[in-house]
Amino acid sequence: MMYWYPGMGLYGWFFMVIWWAFILVAIIALIRWISSQGNGENGTERNPLDILKERYARGEIDKKEFEQKKRDLTS
């Protein structure tokens, strides 16, 4: 049963649904934001060797520099 309040107008129910949808989305966003805190970069932490491999794959460093930095990281 839907109640009609003075001043609610013909589309009052529509705005009420929009309001509760906004509240629901805000709660979900807050929960996701809180759960992502402390997980690093979007929940995936990269170690230095992974970053070095990515730089080599993109061509930012050559093989000689890659091998030298790899030895430095693993020693």
N, CA, C and O atoms as a Tripos MOL2 file, in Angstrom:
@<TRIPOS>MOLECULE
protein
  300   299    75     0     0
PROTEIN
NO_CHARGES

@<TRIPOS>ATOM
      1 N           0.8490   -1.1700    0.0000 N.3       1 MET1
      2 CA          0.0000    0.0000    0.0000 C.3       1 MET1
      3 C           0.8960    1.2360    0.0000 C.2       1 MET1
      4 O           1.8500    1.3220    0.7740 O.2       1 MET1
      5 N           0.5910    2.1590   -0.8470 N.am      2 MET2
      6 CA          1.3800    3.3680   -0.9610 C.3       2 MET2
      7 C           0.6100    4.5350   -0.3630 C.2       2 MET2
      8 O          -0.5580    4.7590   -0.6790 O.2       2 MET2
      9 N           1.2760    5.2600    0.4900 N.am      3 TYR3
     10 CA          0.6460    6.4140    1.1360 C.3       3 TYR3
     11 C           0.9580    7.6710    0.3510 C.2       3 TYR3
     12 O           2.0310    7.8100   -0.2350 O.2       3 TYR3
     13 N           0.0200    8.5650    0.3510 N.am      4 TRP4
     14 CA          0.2140    9.8300   -0.3430 C.3       4 TRP4
     15 C           0.3100   10.9280    0.6910 C.2       4 TRP4
     16 O          -0.5910   11.0910    1.5130 O.2       4 TRP4
     17 N           1.3870   11.6790    0.6580 N.am      5 TYR5
     18 CA          1.6010   12.7850    1.5820 C.3       5 TYR5
     19 C           1.3650   14.0960    0.8440 C.2       5 TYR5
     20 O           1.6710   14.2020   -0.3440 O.2       5 TYR5
     21 N           0.8350   15.0760    1.5230 N.am      6 PRO6
     22 CA          0.6450   16.3860    0.8760 C.3       6 PRO6
     23 C           1.9790   16.9350    0.3790 C.2       6 PRO6
     24 O           2.9820   16.8740    1.0890 O.2       6 PRO6
     25 N           1.9890   17.4510   -0.7960 N.am      7 GLY7
     26 CA          3.1970   18.0100   -1.3790 C.3       7 GLY7
     27 C           4.0790   16.9690   -2.0530 C.2       7 GLY7
     28 O           5.1040   17.3110   -2.6430 O.2       7 GLY7
     29 N           3.6910   15.7170   -1.9710 N.am      8 MET8
     30 CA          4.4960   14.6550   -2.5470 C.3       8 MET8
     31 C           4.4170   14.6870   -4.0720 C.2       8 MET8
     32 O           5.3910   14.3560   -4.7480 O.2       8 MET8
     33 N           3.3140   15.0670   -4.5950 N.am      9 GLY9
     34 CA          3.1710   15.1780   -6.0340 C.3       9 GLY9
     35 C           2.9890   13.8330   -6.6920 C.2       9 GLY9
     36 O           3.0250   12.7890   -6.0410 O.2       9 GLY9
     37 N           2.7970   13.8770   -7.9700 N.am     10 LEU10
     38 CA          2.5360   12.6700   -8.7380 C.3      10 LEU10
     39 C           3.7640   11.7730   -8.8320 C.2      10 LEU10
     40 O           3.6370   10.5490   -8.8650 O.2      10 LEU10
     41 N           4.9540   12.3720   -8.8780 N.am     11 TYR11
     42 CA          6.1810   11.6000   -9.0610 C.3      11 TYR11
     43 C           6.9780   11.4580   -7.7760 C.2      11 TYR11
     44 O           8.1740   11.1710   -7.8300 O.2      11 TYR11
     45 N           6.3670   11.6460   -6.6500 N.am     12 GLY12
     46 CA          7.0620   11.5260   -5.3720 C.3      12 GLY12
     47 C           7.6420   10.1460   -5.1530 C.2      12 GLY12
     48 O           8.7450   10.0130   -4.6220 O.2      12 GLY12
     49 N           6.9200    9.1250   -5.5500 N.am     13 TRP13
     50 CA          7.4200    7.7570   -5.3870 C.3      13 TRP13
     51 C           8.6850    7.5310   -6.1970 C.2      13 TRP13
     52 O           9.5720    6.7900   -5.7740 O.2      13 TRP13
     53 N           8.7720    8.1680   -7.3670 N.am     14 PHE14
     54 CA          9.9510    8.0270   -8.2200 C.3      14 PHE14
     55 C          11.1840    8.6000   -7.5310 C.2      14 PHE14
     56 O          12.2460    7.9780   -7.5330 O.2      14 PHE14
     57 N          11.0440    9.7820   -6.9430 N.am     15 PHE15
     58 CA         12.1730   10.4070   -6.2640 C.3      15 PHE15
     59 C          12.5490    9.6260   -5.0020 C.2      15 PHE15
     60 O          13.7180    9.6050   -4.6170 O.2      15 PHE15
     61 N          11.5770    8.9890   -4.3590 N.am     16 MET16
     62 CA         11.8650    8.1780   -3.1970 C.3      16 MET16
     63 C          12.7000    6.9600   -3.6070 C.2      16 MET16
     64 O          13.6390    6.5890   -2.9030 O.2      16 MET16
     65 N          12.3680    6.3470   -4.7210 N.am     17 VAL17
     66 CA         13.1360    5.2070   -5.2170 C.3      17 VAL17
     67 C          14.5510    5.6480   -5.5850 C.2      17 VAL17
     68 O          15.5210    4.9600   -5.2670 O.2      17 VAL17
     69 N          14.6660    6.7810   -6.2460 N.am     18 ILE18
     70 CA         15.9810    7.3220   -6.6020 C.3      18 ILE18
     71 C          16.7970    7.5820   -5.3430 C.2      18 ILE18
     72 O          17.9860    7.2620   -5.3080 O.2      18 ILE18
     73 N          16.1910    8.1490   -4.3190 N.am     19 TRP19
     74 CA         16.8760    8.4420   -3.0620 C.3      19 TRP19
     75 C          17.4160    7.1550   -2.4250 C.2      19 TRP19
     76 O          18.5770    7.1120   -2.0170 O.2      19 TRP19
     77 N          16.5840    6.1050   -2.3370 N.am     20 TRP20
     78 CA         17.0310    4.8690   -1.7080 C.3      20 TRP20
     79 C          18.0760    4.1600   -2.5710 C.2      20 TRP20
     80 O          18.9580    3.4920   -2.0320 O.2      20 TRP20
     81 N          17.9980    4.2880   -3.8660 N.am     21 ALA21
     82 CA         19.0290    3.7210   -4.7410 C.3      21 ALA21
     83 C          20.3580    4.4360   -4.5040 C.2      21 ALA21
     84 O          21.4110    3.7990   -4.4730 O.2      21 ALA21
     85 N          20.3110    5.7520   -4.3370 N.am     22 PHE22
     86 CA         21.5150    6.5230   -4.0400 C.3      22 PHE22
     87 C          22.1260    6.0790   -2.7170 C.2      22 PHE22
     88 O          23.3390    5.8940   -2.6270 O.2      22 PHE22
     89 N          21.3050    5.9070   -1.6980 N.am     23 ILE23
     90 CA         21.7910    5.4650   -0.3920 C.3      23 ILE23
     91 C          22.4390    4.0910   -0.5130 C.2      23 ILE23
     92 O          23.5070    3.8640    0.0570 O.2      23 ILE23
     93 N          21.8170    3.1790   -1.2390 N.am     24 LEU24
     94 CA         22.3570    1.8320   -1.4160 C.3      24 LEU24
     95 C          23.7060    1.8670   -2.1380 C.2      24 LEU24
     96 O          24.6480    1.1910   -1.7250 O.2      24 LEU24
     97 N          23.7980    2.6400   -3.1960 N.am     25 VAL25
     98 CA         25.0540    2.7540   -3.9410 C.3      25 VAL25
     99 C          26.1400    3.3690   -3.0600 C.2      25 VAL25
    100 O          27.2910    2.9360   -3.1080 O.2      25 VAL25
    101 N          25.7870    4.3660   -2.2610 N.am     26 ALA26
    102 CA         26.7650    4.9950   -1.3670 C.3      26 ALA26
    103 C          27.2750    3.9940   -0.3360 C.2      26 ALA26
    104 O          28.4710    3.9770   -0.0420 O.2      26 ALA26
    105 N          26.4080    3.1720    0.2110 N.am     27 ILE27
    106 CA         26.8270    2.1750    1.1930 C.3      27 ILE27
    107 C          27.7460    1.1410    0.5530 C.2      27 ILE27
    108 O          28.7560    0.7610    1.1450 O.2      27 ILE27
    109 N          27.4090    0.6870   -0.6380 N.am     28 ILE28
    110 CA         28.2490   -0.2870   -1.3410 C.3      28 ILE28
    111 C          29.6150    0.3170   -1.6570 C.2      28 ILE28
    112 O          30.6390   -0.3430   -1.4840 O.2      28 ILE28
    113 N          29.6360    1.5640   -2.1180 N.am     29 ALA29
    114 CA         30.9060    2.2340   -2.4270 C.3      29 ALA29
    115 C          31.7520    2.3890   -1.1700 C.2      29 ALA29
    116 O          32.9670    2.2010   -1.2170 O.2      29 ALA29
    117 N          31.1270    2.7270   -0.0570 N.am     30 LEU30
    118 CA         31.8590    2.8750    1.2040 C.3      30 LEU30
    119 C          32.4530    1.5430    1.6500 C.2      30 LEU30
    120 O          33.5960    1.5010    2.1050 O.2      30 LEU30
    121 N          31.7040    0.4720    1.5290 N.am     31 ILE31
    122 CA         32.2050   -0.8500    1.9110 C.3      31 ILE31
    123 C          33.3800   -1.2560    1.0210 C.2      31 ILE31
    124 O          34.3810   -1.7760    1.5130 O.2      31 ILE31
    125 N          33.2600   -1.0230   -0.2760 N.am     32 ARG32
    126 CA         34.3630   -1.3620   -1.1880 C.3      32 ARG32
    127 C          35.5960   -0.5200   -0.9080 C.2      32 ARG32
    128 O          36.7180   -1.0210   -0.9860 O.2      32 ARG32
    129 N          35.4050    0.7590   -0.5800 N.am     33 TRP33
    130 CA         36.5370    1.6370   -0.2870 C.3      33 TRP33
    131 C          37.2340    1.1950    0.9930 C.2      33 TRP33
    132 O          38.4640    1.1620    1.0500 O.2      33 TRP33
    133 N          36.4630    0.8570    2.0120 N.am     34 ILE34
    134 CA         37.0490    0.4180    3.2770 C.3      34 ILE34
    135 C          37.7880   -0.9050    3.0860 C.2      34 ILE34
    136 O          38.8680   -1.0940    3.6470 O.2      34 ILE34
    137 N          37.2280   -1.8120    2.3100 N.am     35 SER35
    138 CA         37.8790   -3.1060    2.1160 C.3      35 SER35
    139 C          39.1450   -2.9880    1.2790 C.2      35 SER35
    140 O          40.0250   -3.8420    1.3850 O.2      35 SER35
    141 N          39.2600   -1.9610    0.4550 N.am     36 SER36
    142 CA         40.4540   -1.8060   -0.3780 C.3      36 SER36
    143 C          41.5850   -1.0790    0.3540 C.2      36 SER36
    144 O          42.7190   -1.0700   -0.1250 O.2      36 SER36
    145 N          41.2960   -0.4780    1.4920 N.am     37 GLN37
    146 CA         42.3290    0.2270    2.2470 C.3      37 GLN37
    147 C          43.3360   -0.7780    2.7900 C.2      37 GLN37
    148 O          42.9580   -1.8180    3.3300 O.2      37 GLN37
    149 N          44.6090   -0.4640    2.6450 N.am     38 GLY38
    150 CA         45.6420   -1.3300    3.1770 C.3      38 GLY38
    151 C          46.0030   -2.4930    2.2750 C.2      38 GLY38
    152 O          46.8530   -3.3030    2.6420 O.2      38 GLY38
    153 N          45.3920   -2.6050    1.1170 N.am     39 ASN39
    154 CA         45.7050   -3.6960    0.2010 C.3      39 ASN39
    155 C          46.7410   -3.2980   -0.8350 C.2      39 ASN39
    156 O          46.9750   -4.0450   -1.7850 O.2      39 ASN39
    157 N          47.3510   -2.1680   -0.6800 N.am     40 GLY40
    158 CA         48.3340   -1.7370   -1.6710 C.3      40 GLY40
    159 C          47.6480   -1.0960   -2.8530 C.2      40 GLY40
    160 O          46.6370   -0.4100   -2.7100 O.2      40 GLY40
    161 N          48.2030   -1.3260   -4.0060 N.am     41 GLU41
    162 CA         47.6920   -0.7330   -5.2390 C.3      41 GLU41
    163 C          46.5830   -1.6130   -5.8020 C.2      41 GLU41
    164 O          46.8500   -2.5760   -6.5220 O.2      41 GLU41
    165 N          45.3320   -1.2780   -5.4690 N.am     42 ASN42
    166 CA         44.1600   -2.0450   -5.9100 C.3      42 ASN42
    167 C          44.2540   -3.5210   -5.5280 C.2      42 ASN42
    168 O          43.7920   -4.3900   -6.2660 O.2      42 ASN42
    169 N          44.8400   -3.7910   -4.3970 N.am     43 GLY43
    170 CA         44.9090   -5.1640   -3.9230 C.3      43 GLY43
    171 C          46.0250   -5.9850   -4.5360 C.2      43 GLY43
    172 O          46.1680   -7.1630   -4.2090 O.2      43 GLY43
    173 N          46.8190   -5.3960   -5.4160 N.am     44 THR44
    174 CA         47.9220   -6.1420   -6.0150 C.3      44 THR44
    175 C          49.2170   -5.4000   -5.7360 C.2      44 THR44
    176 O          49.4540   -4.3080   -6.2540 O.2      44 THR44
    177 N          50.0420   -6.0090   -4.9140 N.am     45 GLU45
    178 CA         51.3360   -5.3990   -4.6260 C.3      45 GLU45
    179 C          52.3690   -6.0300   -5.5390 C.2      45 GLU45
    180 O          52.4550   -7.2530   -5.6520 O.2      45 GLU45
    181 N          53.1490   -5.1840   -6.1880 N.am     46 ARG46
    182 CA         54.1780   -5.6680   -7.0960 C.3      46 ARG46
    183 C          55.5240   -5.5960   -6.3920 C.2      46 ARG46
    184 O          55.8220   -4.6280   -5.6930 O.2      46 ARG46
    185 N          56.3170   -6.6130   -6.5800 N.am     47 ASN47
    186 CA         57.6500   -6.5660   -5.9970 C.3      47 ASN47
    187 C          58.6060   -5.9290   -7.0090 C.2      47 ASN47
    188 O          58.2640   -5.8060   -8.1850 O.2      47 ASN47
    189 N          59.7860   -5.5280   -6.5670 N.am     48 PRO48
    190 CA         60.7220   -4.8290   -7.4700 C.3      48 PRO48
    191 C          61.1180   -5.6380   -8.6960 C.2      48 PRO48
    192 O          61.3250   -5.0740   -9.7700 O.2      48 PRO48
    193 N          61.2250   -6.9550   -8.5470 N.am     49 LEU49
    194 CA         61.6110   -7.7740   -9.6950 C.3      49 LEU49
    195 C          60.5280   -7.7670  -10.7680 C.2      49 LEU49
    196 O          60.8380   -7.7520  -11.9590 O.2      49 LEU49
    197 N          59.2690   -7.7770  -10.3620 N.am     50 ASP50
    198 CA         58.1660   -7.6910  -11.3300 C.3      50 ASP50
    199 C          58.1960   -6.3640  -12.0760 C.2      50 ASP50
    200 O          57.9790   -6.3200  -13.2870 O.2      50 ASP50
    201 N          58.4650   -5.2880  -11.3540 N.am     51 ILE51
    202 CA         58.5500   -3.9650  -11.9850 C.3      51 ILE51
    203 C          59.6990   -3.9390  -12.9840 C.2      51 ILE51
    204 O          59.5680   -3.3940  -14.0800 O.2      51 ILE51
    205 N          60.8430   -4.5400  -12.5930 N.am     52 LEU52
    206 CA         61.9930   -4.5960  -13.4860 C.3      52 LEU52
    207 C          61.6680   -5.3790  -14.7590 C.2      52 LEU52
    208 O          62.0440   -4.9680  -15.8560 O.2      52 LEU52
    209 N          60.9720   -6.5010  -14.6110 N.am     53 LYS53
    210 CA         60.5800   -7.2990  -15.7730 C.3      53 LYS53
    211 C          59.6420   -6.5210  -16.6860 C.2      53 LYS53
    212 O          59.7500   -6.6120  -17.9090 O.2      53 LYS53
    213 N          58.7240   -5.7590  -16.1010 N.am     54 GLU54
    214 CA         57.8120   -4.9470  -16.9080 C.3      54 GLU54
    215 C          58.5710   -3.8720  -17.6830 C.2      54 GLU54
    216 O          58.2900   -3.6290  -18.8570 O.2      54 GLU54
    217 N          59.5290   -3.2330  -17.0230 N.am     55 ARG55
    218 CA         60.3220   -2.2000  -17.7110 C.3      55 ARG55
    219 C          61.1150   -2.7950  -18.8700 C.2      55 ARG55
    220 O          61.2370   -2.1770  -19.9280 O.2      55 ARG55
    221 N          61.6520   -3.9930  -18.6680 N.am     56 TYR56
    222 CA         62.3910   -4.6710  -19.7360 C.3      56 TYR56
    223 C          61.4470   -5.0390  -20.8830 C.2      56 TYR56
    224 O          61.7940   -4.8800  -22.0530 O.2      56 TYR56
    225 N          60.2680   -5.5250  -20.5440 N.am     57 ALA57
    226 CA         59.2970   -5.9110  -21.5700 C.3      57 ALA57
    227 C          58.8400   -4.6980  -22.3840 C.2      57 ALA57
    228 O          58.5850   -4.8190  -23.5820 O.2      57 ALA57
    229 N          58.7350   -3.5410  -21.7490 N.am     58 ARG58
    230 CA         58.3210   -2.3340  -22.4730 C.3      58 ARG58
    231 C          59.4670   -1.7140  -23.2750 C.2      58 ARG58
    232 O          59.2460   -0.8130  -24.0840 O.2      58 ARG58
    233 N          60.6790   -2.1960  -23.0520 N.am     59 GLY59
    234 CA         61.8210   -1.6670  -23.7910 C.3      59 GLY59
    235 C          62.4450   -0.4460  -23.1560 C.2      59 GLY59
    236 O          63.2260    0.2530  -23.8020 O.2      59 GLY59
    237 N          62.1210   -0.1750  -21.9170 N.am     60 GLU60
    238 CA         62.6940    0.9890  -21.2400 C.3      60 GLU60
    239 C          64.1610    0.7620  -20.8810 C.2      60 GLU60
    240 O          64.9400    1.7130  -20.8070 O.2      60 GLU60
    241 N          64.5340   -0.4930  -20.6590 N.am     61 ILE61
    242 CA         65.9250   -0.8270  -20.3510 C.3      61 ILE61
    243 C          66.3580   -1.9610  -21.2700 C.2      61 ILE61
    244 O          65.5350   -2.7380  -21.7540 O.2      61 ILE61
    245 N          67.6750   -2.0420  -21.5020 N.am     62 ASP62
    246 CA         68.1840   -3.1130  -22.3540 C.3      62 ASP62
    247 C          68.5400   -4.3380  -21.5090 C.2      62 ASP62
    248 O          68.4380   -4.3200  -20.2830 O.2      62 ASP62
    249 N          68.9640   -5.4080  -22.2040 N.am     63 LYS63
    250 CA         69.2380   -6.6800  -21.5260 C.3      63 LYS63
    251 C          70.3780   -6.5510  -20.5190 C.2      63 LYS63
    252 O          70.3140   -7.1340  -19.4370 O.2      63 LYS63
    253 N          71.4060   -5.8050  -20.8600 N.am     64 LYS64
    254 CA         72.5610   -5.6460  -19.9690 C.3      64 LYS64
    255 C          72.1320   -4.9590  -18.6670 C.2      64 LYS64
    256 O          72.4830   -5.4030  -17.5730 O.2      64 LYS64
    257 N          71.3800   -3.8890  -18.8020 N.am     65 GLU65
    258 CA         70.9080   -3.1680  -17.6210 C.3      65 GLU65
    259 C          69.9400   -4.0290  -16.8070 C.2      65 GLU65
    260 O          69.9530   -3.9960  -15.5760 O.2      65 GLU65
    261 N          69.0990   -4.8010  -17.5070 N.am     66 PHE66
    262 CA         68.1640   -5.6940  -16.8240 C.3      66 PHE66
    263 C          68.9160   -6.7260  -15.9860 C.2      66 PHE66
    264 O          68.5980   -6.9290  -14.8140 O.2      66 PHE66
    265 N          69.9050   -7.3710  -16.5810 N.am     67 GLU67
    266 CA         70.6690   -8.4030  -15.8680 C.3      67 GLU67
    267 C          71.3960   -7.8050  -14.6620 C.2      67 GLU67
    268 O          71.4360   -8.4180  -13.5960 O.2      67 GLU67
    269 N          71.9680   -6.6150  -14.8290 N.am     68 GLN68
    270 CA         72.6900   -5.9790  -13.7270 C.3      68 GLN68
    271 C          71.7360   -5.6580  -12.5740 C.2      68 GLN68
    272 O          72.0370   -5.9470  -11.4160 O.2      68 GLN68
    273 N          70.6070   -5.0720  -12.8890 N.am     69 LYS69
    274 CA         69.6430   -4.7170  -11.8430 C.3      69 LYS69
    275 C          69.0330   -5.9710  -11.2010 C.2      69 LYS69
    276 O          68.7230   -5.9790  -10.0100 O.2      69 LYS69
    277 N          68.8680   -7.0170  -11.9980 N.am     70 LYS70
    278 CA         68.3500   -8.2710  -11.4620 C.3      70 LYS70
    279 C          69.3310   -8.8710  -10.4460 C.2      70 LYS70
    280 O          68.9300   -9.3480   -9.3850 O.2      70 LYS70
    281 N          70.6270   -8.8360  -10.7940 N.am     71 ARG71
    282 CA         71.6430   -9.3260   -9.8550 C.3      71 ARG71
    283 C          71.6410   -8.4770   -8.5790 C.2      71 ARG71
    284 O          71.7680   -9.0110   -7.4760 O.2      71 ARG71
    285 N          71.4990   -7.1790   -8.7290 N.am     72 ASP72
    286 CA         71.4740   -6.3060   -7.5490 C.3      72 ASP72
    287 C          70.2720   -6.6120   -6.6550 C.2      72 ASP72
    288 O          70.3830   -6.5840   -5.4300 O.2      72 ASP72
    289 N          69.1530   -6.8970   -7.2560 N.am     73 LEU73
    290 CA         67.9410   -7.1640   -6.4690 C.3      73 LEU73
    291 C          67.9630   -8.5300   -5.7900 C.2      73 LEU73
    292 O          67.4640   -8.6830   -4.6760 O.2      73 LEU73
    293 N          68.5410   -9.5190   -6.4640 N.am     74 THR74
    294 CA         68.5220  -10.8710   -5.9070 C.3      74 THR74
    295 C          69.6810  -11.1400   -4.9630 C.2      74 THR74
    296 O          69.6750  -12.1620   -4.2780 O.2      74 THR74
    297 N          70.6680  -10.2680   -4.9010 N.am     75 SER75
    298 CA         71.8070  -10.5180   -4.0050 C.3      75 SER75
    299 C          71.5730   -9.9570   -2.6200 C.2      75 SER75
    300 O          72.4340  -10.0830   -1.7500 O.2      75 SER75
@<TRIPOS>BOND
     1     1     2 1
     2     2     3 1
     3     3     4 2
     4     3     5 am
     5     5     6 1
     6     6     7 1
     7     7     8 2
     8     7     9 am
     9     9    10 1
    10    10    11 1
    11    11    12 2
    12    11    13 am
    13    13    14 1
    14    14    15 1
    15    15    16 2
    16    15    17 am
    17    17    18 1
    18    18    19 1
    19    19    20 2
    20    19    21 am
    21    21    22 1
    22    22    23 1
    23    23    24 2
    24    23    25 am
    25    25    26 1
    26    26    27 1
    27    27    28 2
    28    27    29 am
    29    29    30 1
    30    30    31 1
    31    31    32 2
    32    31    33 am
    33    33    34 1
    34    34    35 1
    35    35    36 2
    36    35    37 am
    37    37    38 1
    38    38    39 1
    39    39    40 2
    40    39    41 am
    41    41    42 1
    42    42    43 1
    43    43    44 2
    44    43    45 am
    45    45    46 1
    46    46    47 1
    47    47    48 2
    48    47    49 am
    49    49    50 1
    50    50    51 1
    51    51    52 2
    52    51    53 am
    53    53    54 1
    54    54    55 1
    55    55    56 2
    56    55    57 am
    57    57    58 1
    58    58    59 1
    59    59    60 2
    60    59    61 am
    61    61    62 1
    62    62    63 1
    63    63    64 2
    64    63    65 am
    65    65    66 1
    66    66    67 1
    67    67    68 2
    68    67    69 am
    69    69    70 1
    70    70    71 1
    71    71    72 2
    72    71    73 am
    73    73    74 1
    74    74    75 1
    75    75    76 2
    76    75    77 am
    77    77    78 1
    78    78    79 1
    79    79    80 2
    80    79    81 am
    81    81    82 1
    82    82    83 1
    83    83    84 2
    84    83    85 am
    85    85    86 1
    86    86    87 1
    87    87    88 2
    88    87    89 am
    89    89    90 1
    90    90    91 1
    91    91    92 2
    92    91    93 am
    93    93    94 1
    94    94    95 1
    95    95    96 2
    96    95    97 am
    97    97    98 1
    98    98    99 1
    99    99   100 2
   100    99   101 am
   101   101   102 1
   102   102   103 1
   103   103   104 2
   104   103   105 am
   105   105   106 1
   106   106   107 1
   107   107   108 2
   108   107   109 am
   109   109   110 1
   110   110   111 1
   111   111   112 2
   112   111   113 am
   113   113   114 1
   114   114   115 1
   115   115   116 2
   116   115   117 am
   117   117   118 1
   118   118   119 1
   119   119   120 2
   120   119   121 am
   121   121   122 1
   122   122   123 1
   123   123   124 2
   124   123   125 am
   125   125   126 1
   126   126   127 1
   127   127   128 2
   128   127   129 am
   129   129   130 1
   130   130   131 1
   131   131   132 2
   132   131   133 am
   133   133   134 1
   134   134   135 1
   135   135   136 2
   136   135   137 am
   137   137   138 1
   138   138   139 1
   139   139   140 2
   140   139   141 am
   141   141   142 1
   142   142   143 1
   143   143   144 2
   144   143   145 am
   145   145   146 1
   146   146   147 1
   147   147   148 2
   148   147   149 am
   149   149   150 1
   150   150   151 1
   151   151   152 2
   152   151   153 am
   153   153   154 1
   154   154   155 1
   155   155   156 2
   156   155   157 am
   157   157   158 1
   158   158   159 1
   159   159   160 2
   160   159   161 am
   161   161   162 1
   162   162   163 1
   163   163   164 2
   164   163   165 am
   165   165   166 1
   166   166   167 1
   167   167   168 2
   168   167   169 am
   169   169   170 1
   170   170   171 1
   171   171   172 2
   172   171   173 am
   173   173   174 1
   174   174   175 1
   175   175   176 2
   176   175   177 am
   177   177   178 1
   178   178   179 1
   179   179   180 2
   180   179   181 am
   181   181   182 1
   182   182   183 1
   183   183   184 2
   184   183   185 am
   185   185   186 1
   186   186   187 1
   187   187   188 2
   188   187   189 am
   189   189   190 1
   190   190   191 1
   191   191   192 2
   192   191   193 am
   193   193   194 1
   194   194   195 1
   195   195   196 2
   196   195   197 am
   197   197   198 1
   198   198   199 1
   199   199   200 2
   200   199   201 am
   201   201   202 1
   202   202   203 1
   203   203   204 2
   204   203   205 am
   205   205   206 1
   206   206   207 1
   207   207   208 2
   208   207   209 am
   209   209   210 1
   210   210   211 1
   211   211   212 2
   212   211   213 am
   213   213   214 1
   214   214   215 1
   215   215   216 2
   216   215   217 am
   217   217   218 1
   218   218   219 1
   219   219   220 2
   220   219   221 am
   221   221   222 1
   222   222   223 1
   223   223   224 2
   224   223   225 am
   225   225   226 1
   226   226   227 1
   227   227   228 2
   228   227   229 am
   229   229   230 1
   230   230   231 1
   231   231   232 2
   232   231   233 am
   233   233   234 1
   234   234   235 1
   235   235   236 2
   236   235   237 am
   237   237   238 1
   238   238   239 1
   239   239   240 2
   240   239   241 am
   241   241   242 1
   242   242   243 1
   243   243   244 2
   244   243   245 am
   245   245   246 1
   246   246   247 1
   247   247   248 2
   248   247   249 am
   249   249   250 1
   250   250   251 1
   251   251   252 2
   252   251   253 am
   253   253   254 1
   254   254   255 1
   255   255   256 2
   256   255   257 am
   257   257   258 1
   258   258   259 1
   259   259   260 2
   260   259   261 am
   261   261   262 1
   262   262   263 1
   263   263   264 2
   264   263   265 am
   265   265   266 1
   266   266   267 1
   267   267   268 2
   268   267   269 am
   269   269   270 1
   270   270   271 1
   271   271   272 2
   272   271   273 am
   273   273   274 1
   274   274   275 1
   275   275   276 2
   276   275   277 am
   277   277   278 1
   278   278   279 1
   279   279   280 2
   280   279   281 am
   281   281   282 1
   282   282   283 1
   283   283   284 2
   284   283   285 am
   285   285   286 1
   286   286   287 1
   287   287   288 2
   288   287   289 am
   289   289   290 1
   290   290   291 1
   291   291   292 2
   292   291   293 am
   293   293   294 1
   294   294   295 1
   295   295   296 2
   296   295   297 am
   297   297   298 1
   298   298   299 1
   299   299   300 2
@<TRIPOS>SUBSTRUCTURE
     1 MET1         2 RESIDUE 1 A MET
     2 MET2         6 RESIDUE 1 A MET
     3 TYR3        10 RESIDUE 1 A TYR
     4 TRP4        14 RESIDUE 1 A TRP
     5 TYR5        18 RESIDUE 1 A TYR
     6 PRO6        22 RESIDUE 1 A PRO
     7 GLY7        26 RESIDUE 1 A GLY
     8 MET8        30 RESIDUE 1 A MET
     9 GLY9        34 RESIDUE 1 A GLY
    10 LEU10       38 RESIDUE 1 A LEU
    11 TYR11       42 RESIDUE 1 A TYR
    12 GLY12       46 RESIDUE 1 A GLY
    13 TRP13       50 RESIDUE 1 A TRP
    14 PHE14       54 RESIDUE 1 A PHE
    15 PHE15       58 RESIDUE 1 A PHE
    16 MET16       62 RESIDUE 1 A MET
    17 VAL17       66 RESIDUE 1 A VAL
    18 ILE18       70 RESIDUE 1 A ILE
    19 TRP19       74 RESIDUE 1 A TRP
    20 TRP20       78 RESIDUE 1 A TRP
    21 ALA21       82 RESIDUE 1 A ALA
    22 PHE22       86 RESIDUE 1 A PHE
    23 ILE23       90 RESIDUE 1 A ILE
    24 LEU24       94 RESIDUE 1 A LEU
    25 VAL25       98 RESIDUE 1 A VAL
    26 ALA26      102 RESIDUE 1 A ALA
    27 ILE27      106 RESIDUE 1 A ILE
    28 ILE28      110 RESIDUE 1 A ILE
    29 ALA29      114 RESIDUE 1 A ALA
    30 LEU30      118 RESIDUE 1 A LEU
    31 ILE31      122 RESIDUE 1 A ILE
    32 ARG32      126 RESIDUE 1 A ARG
    33 TRP33      130 RESIDUE 1 A TRP
    34 ILE34      134 RESIDUE 1 A ILE
    35 SER35      138 RESIDUE 1 A SER
    36 SER36      142 RESIDUE 1 A SER
    37 GLN37      146 RESIDUE 1 A GLN
    38 GLY38      150 RESIDUE 1 A GLY
    39 ASN39      154 RESIDUE 1 A ASN
    40 GLY40      158 RESIDUE 1 A GLY
    41 GLU41      162 RESIDUE 1 A GLU
    42 ASN42      166 RESIDUE 1 A ASN
    43 GLY43      170 RESIDUE 1 A GLY
    44 THR44      174 RESIDUE 1 A THR
    45 GLU45      178 RESIDUE 1 A GLU
    46 ARG46      182 RESIDUE 1 A ARG
    47 ASN47      186 RESIDUE 1 A ASN
    48 PRO48      190 RESIDUE 1 A PRO
    49 LEU49      194 RESIDUE 1 A LEU
    50 ASP50      198 RESIDUE 1 A ASP
    51 ILE51      202 RESIDUE 1 A ILE
    52 LEU52      206 RESIDUE 1 A LEU
    53 LYS53      210 RESIDUE 1 A LYS
    54 GLU54      214 RESIDUE 1 A GLU
    55 ARG55      218 RESIDUE 1 A ARG
    56 TYR56      222 RESIDUE 1 A TYR
    57 ALA57      226 RESIDUE 1 A ALA
    58 ARG58      230 RESIDUE 1 A ARG
    59 GLY59      234 RESIDUE 1 A GLY
    60 GLU60      238 RESIDUE 1 A GLU
    61 ILE61      242 RESIDUE 1 A ILE
    62 ASP62      246 RESIDUE 1 A ASP
    63 LYS63      250 RESIDUE 1 A LYS
    64 LYS64      254 RESIDUE 1 A LYS
    65 GLU65      258 RESIDUE 1 A GLU
    66 PHE66      262 RESIDUE 1 A PHE
    67 GLU67      266 RESIDUE 1 A GLU
    68 GLN68      270 RESIDUE 1 A GLN
    69 LYS69      274 RESIDUE 1 A LYS
    70 LYS70      278 RESIDUE 1 A LYS
    71 ARG71      282 RESIDUE 1 A ARG
    72 ASP72      286 RESIDUE 1 A ASP
    73 LEU73      290 RESIDUE 1 A LEU
    74 THR74      294 RESIDUE 1 A THR
    75 SER75      298 RESIDUE 1 A SER
